[in-house]
Amino acid sequence: MAIVGVTWILWGYSLSFAPGLPFIGGLHWLGLNGVGLETQGYLPHLPYEDALKAADSKYADLTSYAGTIPHQAYMIYQAMFAIITPALISGAIAGVGTWIILKVIDATVGLRVKEEAELQGLDINEHGEEGYNSEFGDRPT
């Protein structure tokens, strides 16, 4: 997860959110260069905005991702999701992998004891002796 945090700072934020190509951002904010405390105007005017404005008069210029949130705060907020995602994925992979391994073991060898052994008590069944004093009541035999 630390690697994700470092890569987010170095190039991840820029490639995710900087103006660039339609599916990937540019390198304008590489190493968080130019990411400061400004709340407006950190996104440059893009050519397609003119076409959007011509098609819909309600369209306003895109000047920031959030009008009152500082650019650095927005970057850190998005970093939170970038960092937690690998943790969730690795946890899911570990959980599913464990479940598959246990199912394979259960299908081949079995994970539970027989019902008679469970009722009798595993100490008696496996070792031939009681694990606790019998003064608290009789055990089925």
Secondary structure as UniProt FT lines:
FT   HELIX           2..7
FT   HELIX           8..12
FT   HELIX           13..17
FT   TURN            28..29
FT   HELIX           30..32
FT   TURN            33..34
FT   HELIX           47..55
FT   TURN            57..58
FT   TURN            67..68
FT   HELIX           71..108
FT   HELIX           115..120
FT   HELIX           123..127
FT   HELIX           134..136
//
